[in-house]
Amino acid sequence: MIRTIPKNMNVAVLNLPSAKRYQENFDRLLEILKEQKDKQIIVAPEVYLTAYDYEHLSTAAMFSAKALKLLKQEVNEQIVVLTLILEEGDTFVNQAVVIHKHKIIHKQNKVKLFKLGDEDLYLAAGKKKKVVPFEIEGVKYAILICFELRFKDLWKQIEGADIVLIPARWGLLRKKQLEILSAALAVMNQCYVLLSNSADIDMASSSAIISPNGTVVMDDSSEVVEGVVDFREIKKMRRYIVMD
């Protein structure tokens, strides 16, 4: 089957801090979705709505579940990507969701938990086999959640994606590493990388739109980084430098 893909897509990655009040974060996200109606893809930072509020995980999970229901009602033509603390059975997970046309098109739980941040003590890891490309209207996407960006075996699993979506909460001390790895992934996979990282004071920001040739659109002073995914660039790079 021949994929029919657009020539380009207007996209935005958010570079936001998380306030202590969950509702304040959710209200800001809804504001941005309305302000950025011309954007076909919007990516929010990892666990933006609640951050890693380990002391109140049950509350965070309940709020996230309610917020997800409201987002499904709100999001129509846009593709909105974020991760949420959710409860599954008797455990908690960090789950990436892709919302489009009032539905969850794709979801995957974070596989590589960041032990330095105690994620493994509070959250259950997802299944590695779930980290695979998925398709929406002819475009192949994949998701890596923050720390997962460091693992070359996961890079292998998402080969062929046109756009890699990276919601992250990456620390300021490792800012350069985040920028190097996300740019390298775009060049290696000959794809676009849409990176949305937390702008909390101890986080790296660095939210960026990165092209297959490594061109980076980034502005740490802005809450919304805007750009265009040009599918002709993907096609050109994959024809010019054949990786078989």
N, C-alpha and C positions, 0 to 999 in steps of 0.2 A: 504494500500500500504506500503510495506517494504521500509524504507529509506536505501539507499546505501551510506555510508559515508566513507571517507578515514581513514587510520590509524593515520595520522598526517598531519599537515600543517605548513610550515615555515611562520612566521609572523613577522611584524615589526610595532612598534608604534613610532611616531615621537615626539621628544622633542625639538621643535624649537621655537625661538623667531620670532616675526613678524616685519620685517623692515617697515619703513614708505612708501617706494616705493612698490606698489603692484606687479609690474613686477618682482622685485627682489625676492619676496616671491614665485611667480609662477615659475620663472626659477629654484629656488632651489628645489622646489617640483619635477619638471620634471627631474632634475639631480638625485634626490634620487630614483625616479621610475626606472631610467635606471641602477643606481648602485645596486639596490635591486631586480633585475629581478628574483632571486631565491625565493623571498617572494610571497606567494600566497595571503596574506592580508597585506595591508598597511593602517594605520589609521593616519590621520593628526589632529592637534589640532583644536579646535573650531575656526571658522572664521579666520583661519590662513592667508589667502591671503590678507585680508584687515584690520584685527582686528575690533574693534567696532569704526569705524571712523564716528561718528554721524554727524560731521560737513560736511561730504561729502558723505552722504548715497546714493544719486543718482549715483554718480561716482563709489562708491564701488559696487553698484548693477550692473551697466553696465559692469564693469570690470569682476565681478564674473560670469555673464552670458556668456561673451566671453570666459573666462577661462574654464568654464564648457563644452562648445562646443569643445574646443581644447582637453580637458581631455578625452572626449568621443572618439575622434579620436585616442588618444594615448594609452588608456588603453584597453588591450585585455584580456589575460588570468588572470591577477591579479584582485583582488577585492580591489578597492580603496575607502576609506571612508573619507569624510570631510564635513564640514558645510560651507555654503556660505550666505552672505547677498544678497537676491534677492528681486525683486519687484514683487508683486502680486496685480494686479488691482491698487488701489490707496494707497496701504500700502506696507511696507517692512517686510520681514520675515527672520528668521535665519533657513535655511533649510539644514537638513542632506541629503546627497545623497550617494548612493552606486553605483559605476560604475563597470561594468563587461562586457567584450566582446563587447565593444563600445556602451553599452546601460546603461541607468539609471534603475537599477533593483528595487530600492526601494528609496523612499523619504518621509521625514516627517518633519514638521515644529516644532520648539521648542515650547513646551506647557507651561512649567514653566519658565516664564521670571524672571530674577534676578532684583528685584526692587532696591536693594542697588546699582546696577550699572546702573540704569535708563533704563534698557532694555524695560520696559513696556511703557516708554514715546515715544519710537521711533519705536518699532516693534510690530507687531500683533502676538498674541499667536496662536499656532496651536490647533488642535482638539485632545483632550485626547484619543479618541477612535482609533486614528491612531497609537498609541504607542503599537504595537503588534509584535510578532515574524513573521519573513518571512524566506523563504527557498531559498537557492541557492545550486543546485547540491547535495541534500540530507542533507545539514547542515542547522540547524535552527539558525538564527541570531536574535538579537534585538538591538535597539539603544536607549541609554539614552544620552541626551545632557547636559553635565555639571551639572547645578543646579538641574536637574531632578533626579539626583542620590540620592537626599535627601528624595524622596517621596515614602513611602512604598506602596501606592496604585499603583504606576507605576511598582514597583518590582513585584507586584501580576500579573499585566497585561502581563509581559514578562516571566512568569514562563514557563519552558520547553525549553528555548533557550539553545543551546549548547555553543554559543559564544555571549557575550554582548559587543558591541562596544561603547566606550565612548569618543567622541571628547569633549574636555573641555578647558575652559579658567578660571581656578580656582585660586583664589588669594593666595599669599604666606602666609598671616596671618592665613589661614585655611588649610594649607598644611597637617597637621596630620589628620584632618577630612576627607580630600579627600582620603588619604591612608587607613584609617579605613573603610570608607564606601565602597570603591571599593573592598577591600579584603573581607569584610562581604558579599557583593553581590555574589562574586564567591563561597564562602562557602555555603551560604543560598540556592542559586539556583543550586549548584553543577554543575557549568559551568566554562568556561574560561571567564575572563574579559580582554579586550584589551583597556587600558586607554592611550589616547594621550592628554597630557596637554601642554599648552603654556609654553615656557621657557623665556618669557619676565622677566625683572628684578623684577617686582612686582607680578609675577605669581609663582605658586608652583612647576612647573616642575612635578616630580613624575610620569612621564609616565611609564607604567608598563604592564607586561604580568603576569596575576595572574591565578593560576590553581584552580581546584575545591577543593583542600585540603588547599588552602590558601598560597601556595608557591608563592613568588613574585620575578620576575626578573625586576630589576629597576636600572638605572644608570643615575643620574642627570647630569653627566659630558659628556654624549654622546648625539648627535643629533638623533641617531637612536638606539632604544632598540630592540634587536632581540631575538626571542625565537621560541618555537615549541608548537603548540596545539596538544596534544596527546589525541585522542578521546577514547583511552582505559581507560584513567584516569577518564573521564566523566562516562563511562559505569561502571567502577569499583565502583566509589563513589555512583552512583545511585542504584546499586545492594546491596552494603554494608550497606548503611544507607537509608532505604526506607522512603520517606517523606509522603506517603499516610496516 
